[in-house]
Amino acid sequence: MNTHPFRNLLTALALAAVALSGCGTQSQPTNAPALASPTAAVEVTLKGHDFSYEAPEQIAAGPVTLHFQNAGHEPHHAQLARLNDGVTLEQFQAALAKGEMEAFPLVTFVGGPGAVFPNQSSSVTLDLPPGQYVLICFFRSDDGTPHFAKGMLKPLTVTAAGQTKPPEPEADVTIRMKDFHFDMPTELKAGQQVLKIVNDGPQPHELQVIKLAPGKTIDDVAAFFQKPEGPPPFETLGGMQGLNPGLSGWLNLDLQAGDYAALCYIPDPTTGQPHFALGMVMPFAVK
């Protein structure tokens, strides 16, 4: 059994990413100060437990800021997926029981707060159209069971908004994800950040932010991924869950000065290699 929490998270990220790659289509430190949210129609707090979500039954369409808190003892995330028109929750659950690949063509992945350790939190803003959604956690426990099979799947209705739609959040920086790189600056300012994440590639992508430990480099990160022994040479600082091609969202972070990198863990369906191994990693500095 893995005892290091980051190894558990690496395994969970890899398994969840493999699952998302078939659809064709990380976190604030413990006790981090609350982030100032972008202008949004709705502010929603989500809690992840072992193994359930604490979340409202419905929210209004339009920009919504999702603050995710991991109240469990295992790593969790909050992937948001919209049921395609004409698909029922029962149909999705029946397909999911046969395997993730059976279920993914029935939904559209629209992002969500990235993976976080227990007692940590992350925040994203999404512009949601009306429809039937699910919150779902694809992580697997040490026994190999996916969290959604243990009850971590919750329906969510996004209702029609009023006649006047609030404006989209103001982004400090726009980051475009492509096959296979991030189009983004090499330097960001320190402090609270609103990063607009756009998937311009033909494959689904995600963006995870890591902060390198003092004296460590991207080569050290790559070596750790190859052989995860000892403490990781970085810490996770949040991310945007999988986005289908053409979709976008806003990632809310509070960045301290240091050296960072953006990575995509989702694997290429042809080669099976994670996108960061195909060049989708971007070092950047925060000053």
C-alpha positions in Angstrom: 0.0 0.0 0.0 1.3 3.5 -0.8 2.0 5.5 2.3 3.1 8.8 0.8 0.0 10.9 0.0 1.6 12.3 -3.1 2.1 8.8 -4.5 -1.6 8.2 -3.9 -2.4 11.4 -5.8 -0.1 10.6 -8.7 -1.8 7.2 -9.1 -5.2 8.8 -8.9 -4.3 11.5 -11.4 -3.0 9.0 -13.8 -6.1 6.8 -13.6 -8.5 9.7 -13.8 -6.5 11.1 -16.8 -6.6 7.8 -18.7 -10.3 7.7 -18.2 -10.8 11.3 -19.5 -8.6 10.6 -22.5 -11.2 8.1 -23.7 -14.0 10.6 -24.0 -12.5 11.9 -27.2 -13.7 14.9 -26.7 -4.5 21.3 -7.5 -4.9 23.1 -4.7 -4.4 25.8 -2.2 -2.2 25.0 0.8 -3.9 24.0 4.1 -5.4 27.1 5.8 -4.7 29.3 2.8 -6.5 32.6 2.9 -9.8 32.9 1.0 -9.4 34.1 -2.5 -11.2 37.1 -3.9 -13.7 35.6 -6.4 -14.2 36.9 -9.9 -17.5 38.6 -10.6 -20.0 35.8 -10.8 -23.7 35.2 -10.7 -23.3 32.4 -8.1 -20.8 31.5 -5.4 -20.9 27.8 -4.4 -19.0 25.9 -1.8 -18.5 22.2 -2.5 -17.2 19.7 0.0 -15.7 16.3 -0.8 -16.0 13.6 1.8 -15.1 9.9 1.8 -17.2 9.2 -0.3 -19.8 11.8 -1.1 -20.2 15.4 -2.2 -21.9 18.1 -0.1 -23.3 20.4 -2.7 -26.6 22.2 -3.6 -29.2 20.4 -5.7 -29.3 23.2 -8.3 -27.6 26.5 -9.3 -28.4 29.2 -11.8 -26.8 29.2 -15.3 -24.0 31.6 -16.1 -20.7 32.3 -14.4 -20.4 30.3 -11.1 -17.4 30.2 -8.8 -16.9 26.7 -7.3 -14.9 26.6 -4.0 -14.0 23.0 -3.4 -12.9 21.8 0.1 -11.6 18.3 0.7 -13.1 17.2 4.0 -12.1 13.6 3.4 -9.1 11.5 4.2 -8.1 10.7 0.6 -7.3 13.0 -2.3 -10.4 14.2 -4.2 -11.4 16.5 -7.0 -14.7 17.8 -8.4 -15.0 17.1 -12.1 -18.1 18.6 -13.5 -19.8 16.9 -16.5 -22.9 17.9 -18.4 -25.2 15.1 -19.5 -25.6 15.4 -23.3 -29.1 16.4 -24.4 -31.5 13.5 -24.2 -29.3 11.5 -21.8 -30.8 10.7 -18.4 -28.9 10.2 -15.1 -30.1 6.6 -15.0 -28.6 6.0 -18.5 -25.3 7.6 -17.5 -25.1 5.5 -14.3 -26.0 2.3 -16.1 -23.2 3.0 -18.7 -20.8 3.9 -15.9 -21.4 0.6 -14.2 -20.2 -1.1 -17.4 -17.0 1.0 -17.5 -15.9 4.6 -17.8 -15.4 4.3 -21.6 -19.1 3.3 -22.0 -20.2 6.4 -20.1 -18.0 9.2 -21.4 -19.6 9.6 -24.8 -22.8 10.5 -22.9 -21.4 13.6 -21.2 -19.3 16.8 -21.9 -16.5 17.6 -19.5 -16.6 21.3 -18.5 -13.8 21.6 -16.0 -13.9 21.8 -12.2 -11.7 22.3 -9.2 -8.5 20.2 -9.4 -7.2 17.5 -7.1 -6.4 18.4 -3.5 -5.2 16.6 -0.5 -7.3 16.4 2.7 -8.0 19.7 4.4 -7.0 21.6 1.3 -9.1 23.6 -1.1 -9.2 24.9 -4.7 -11.3 27.3 -6.7 -12.4 27.7 -10.3 -15.1 29.7 -12.2 -17.1 28.2 -15.0 -19.7 29.6 -17.3 -22.4 26.9 -17.3 -25.3 26.6 -19.7 -28.6 25.1 -18.4 -28.8 21.4 -18.2 -28.4 18.3 -16.1 -24.9 17.7 -14.7 -23.0 15.4 -12.4 -20.2 16.0 -9.9 -17.9 13.0 -10.1 -14.6 11.9 -8.6 -12.6 9.4 -10.7 -9.9 8.8 -8.2 -9.3 5.2 -7.0 -8.7 4.2 -3.4 -5.9 1.8 -2.5 -8.3 -1.1 -3.0 -8.7 -0.1 -6.7 -12.3 1.0 -6.4 -13.1 4.3 -8.1 -14.6 6.9 -5.7 -17.7 7.3 -7.9 -18.5 3.6 -7.3 -18.3 4.3 -3.5 -20.9 7.1 -3.8 -18.9 10.1 -5.0 -21.3 11.0 -7.8 -23.9 13.7 -7.3 -26.5 15.1 -9.8 -26.7 18.8 -10.2 -29.3 20.9 -12.1 -28.2 24.1 -13.7 -31.4 26.2 -14.2 -32.0 28.9 -16.7 -30.6 32.3 -15.7 -32.4 35.6 -15.7 -32.7 37.9 -18.7 -29.5 39.8 -17.9 -26.4 37.6 -17.8 -23.6 38.8 -15.6 -20.3 39.6 -17.3 -17.5 37.0 -17.5 -14.8 37.2 -14.9 -11.9 39.5 -15.6 -8.8 37.5 -16.2 -5.3 38.6 -15.3 -3.8 36.2 -17.9 -5.3 34.0 -20.6 -3.6 30.6 -21.1 -4.4 28.6 -24.2 -3.9 24.8 -24.2 -2.9 23.2 -27.4 -1.6 19.8 -28.7 0.9 19.8 -26.9 1.9 23.0 -25.2 0.6 25.9 -23.1 0.5 29.4 -24.8 1.2 31.5 -21.7 3.7 34.1 -20.3 7.0 33.0 -18.8 6.4 35.3 -15.8 3.3 36.1 -13.6 2.9 38.6 -10.8 2.7 37.4 -7.2 -0.6 37.5 -5.4 -4.1 36.5 -6.2 -4.5 35.5 -9.9 -7.4 34.8 -12.2 -6.2 32.7 -15.1 -8.5 32.1 -18.0 -7.9 28.6 -19.3 -8.9 27.9 -22.9 -8.7 24.5 -24.6 -7.7 25.3 -28.2 -6.5 21.7 -29.0 -8.4 18.9 -30.6 -7.8 16.7 -27.5 -9.2 17.2 -24.0 -6.7 19.0 -21.7 -6.2 20.1 -18.1 -3.9 22.5 -16.3 -2.2 21.7 -13.1 0.1 24.2 -11.4 3.1 23.1 -9.4 5.7 25.2 -7.4 9.2 23.9 -7.6 11.1 23.4 -4.3 14.1 25.7 -3.8 17.0 24.6 -6.0 14.9 22.1 -8.0 14.3 22.1 -11.8 11.9 20.7 -14.3 14.4 17.9 -14.8 14.0 17.0 -11.1 10.2 16.9 -11.6 10.6 14.6 -14.6 12.9 12.3 -12.7 10.4 12.1 -9.8 7.5 11.2 -12.2 9.7 8.4 -13.6 10.6 7.1 -10.1 8.6 8.7 -7.3 10.9 8.1 -4.3 11.3 10.4 -1.4 9.6 13.8 -1.0 8.5 15.4 -4.3 10.6 18.3 -5.6 7.5 20.5 -5.8 4.1 21.2 -4.3 0.7 21.2 -6.0 -1.2 24.6 -6.1 -4.4 23.8 -7.8 -5.7 23.2 -11.3 -8.5 23.1 -13.8 -10.1 19.7 -14.3 -10.5 18.2 -17.8 -12.0 20.5 -20.5 -13.4 19.3 -23.8 -12.0 20.9 -26.9 -13.3 24.5 -27.4 -14.3 25.0 -23.7 -12.8 27.3 -21.2 -12.9 28.3 -17.5 -11.1 30.4 -14.9 -8.6 29.2 -12.4 -8.3 31.1 -9.1 -4.9 31.0 -7.4 -2.9 32.9 -4.8 0.7 32.7 -6.0 3.8 33.5 -4.0 7.2 34.4 -5.5 9.1 31.4 -6.8 9.6 29.0 -9.7 6.5 27.2 -11.1 5.3 25.0 -14.0 2.0 24.2 -15.7 1.5 20.6 -16.7 -1.2 18.5 -18.4 -1.4 14.9 -17.1 -4.0 13.7 -19.5 -2.5 11.0 -21.8 -2.5 10.9 -25.6 -5.0 8.3 -26.7 -2.7 7.1 -29.5 0.6 6.7 -27.6 -0.7 6.5 -24.0 1.9 9.0 -22.9 0.9 11.9 -20.6 0.7 15.2 -22.4 3.5 16.7 -20.3 5.8 14.0 -21.7 4.9 15.2 -25.2 5.9 18.7 -24.4 2.9 20.1 -22.5 4.9 21.5 -19.6 5.6 25.2 -19.2 8.0 26.6 -16.6 7.2 30.1 -15.4 8.3 32.4 -12.7 6.2 34.4 -10.2 7.7 37.7 -9.0 
